[in-house]
């Protein structure tokens, strides 16, 4: 885990800022939680795994930061509303929402992709992001400020063979990001998306259910840098998008792909 450098973007600390992160106990969301905490933020984690939640809160508290956890299903709007209310009650407000919860779905050609699998990916990746935005916006409007960072993907700007649901969902995330940014810019609410390529997370690891060395290497070789991203690299981009250094940036899809979209 990298140590956060407050001079990295010549930005102020996130001291006393409250950051709510869905999917905050695994992968990129967890990496972002630690970087925000190291930068002085109070972090509220929302995830499905209570075990991972308790472990992550304990680890963040060990570095001297404040953290809390709630078990939340992002596909349930009432759950998401409760998440926002719980965070406000625990820390007195919300300054930053990071919509990081997401799933990849199975790898399958379009004609074999089941309706249930497609709907599950859309429920988590699209509905979950929409619910987060919808639930937090009234609070941001009342305080006349707020920042949202949605975790999209390079699959939101490119096609992704054998992953039609994932590609569709991440295109939707970018569309929602741009729309919400337009609607709330005059209210001092910024909405941006971060779009990583393949990143070394449990989600990517779980995609290789068998010994698929050839496929793994093919994915790496498709990236001009010939490697996958590390979660901290993407988390640092999330911090940038949420920071005062990005104060004039809204409706933007920030791509981190090792050169993939430059091909």
Buried (B, 14 or more C-beta within 10 A) or exposed (E): BBEBEBEBBEBEEBEEBBBBBBBBBBBBBBBBBBBBBBBBBBBBBBBBEEEBBEBBBEBBEEEEBBBBBBBBBBBBBEBBBBBBEBBBEBBEBBBBBBBBBBBBBBBBEEEEBEEEBBEBBBBBBBBBBBBBBBBBBEBBBEBEEBBBBBBBBBBBBBEBEBBBBBBBBBBBBBBBBBEBBEBBEEBBBBBBBBBBBBBBBEBBEEBEEEEEEEEBEEBBEEBEEEEBBBBBBBBBBBBBBBBEBBEEBBBBBBBBBBEBEEE
